[in-house]
Amino acid sequence: MKYEYTTEMVCSKKINFDIDGNVITNVSFTGGCNGNLKAISKLVDGMTVEKIEEILRGNTCGPRPTSCADQLARAVRMAYEKEKAGGKD
């Protein structure tokens, strides 16, 4: 399933990705630090929700309490929980 997440408190505005079970692919960010976010997208391609959370959850950017990487970890968890619940909001 394709998923779009609107970020909070970071430079990127949206994160798009595909989720199949607990595997994440095709991650792309709208806005933010282009090179770094392309690299993160490549590195997490094919990873599970749990692995992405393990690596990226809690990363911060400067004085912010979050980062684009942390937002990705949050986004994949939300998508996974939504999928488990049958796609209901």
N, C-alpha and C positions, 0 to 999 in steps of 0.2 A: 504494500500500500504506500502511496506517496503521502508525505506528511510535510506540512509547513508550520514553522514555529516562529512567532514574533518575539524577538529578543527584548530584554529589559536592561537598561543601564550600561550598554556597551555600544561600540561604534557600528557594528553590523546591525542591520535592521531585521533580517529574516534568515532562517536556516531551513533549507529544503533537503529532504533525504527520503530514501525508500526504506521500509521496514518489512522484513519477511520473517515471521516468528520473532526471534530476538536478535536477528542479524541486520546490521545497518549497511547500506550501500548508497552510492550516488549522492554524497553529501556536497552541498554547495551553500555558500554564504552570500548574502546581498549586502554590500558595503563592508566596512572594516578594513583591516590590513590585508590586502589582496594576497601577497606572497605567503604570509604566515597561514592564512586561512585555507589557501590551496594546499599547502603542505599538510595541515591537519586533516583536511578532507581525504587526501591520498593515504595518510597513515592509518586512519580509522576504517577505511573501506573494507568491508567484510568482517569487521569485529562485532562481537556481541554487545548488547546493551550493558551488561555487567562489566565487561572489560573496558568499555569507553568510560563508564562511571568510575571505575577503579583508578584509571589513569588521569582523567581530566576534571572530575568533580572537585570543587573547592579551589581551583586555580583562580587567582585574582589578577587584575590588570591595574597597575599603579595603585591609586588610593581606592579604587572601586572594590566593592565586596564580591565581585563576580568578574568573569572574562568571557570572551567569545567561546573559549574551550569549555568553561563551566556551563555556559548556556547550552552548548551542544549536549553535554552530559544530562542536563535537566530535560532537554527536548526529547532525547531518545527514551528516557525513562517515562515521560508523559505519554509518548506515542505507544510504547510497549504496554503500559497500563490500560490505555484506551483500547488497544487491540485485544487484550485479554478480556476486557469487559464487553467485547462484541462490537466495538466501534462506537459505543454510545458516549455522548458527552456528559 
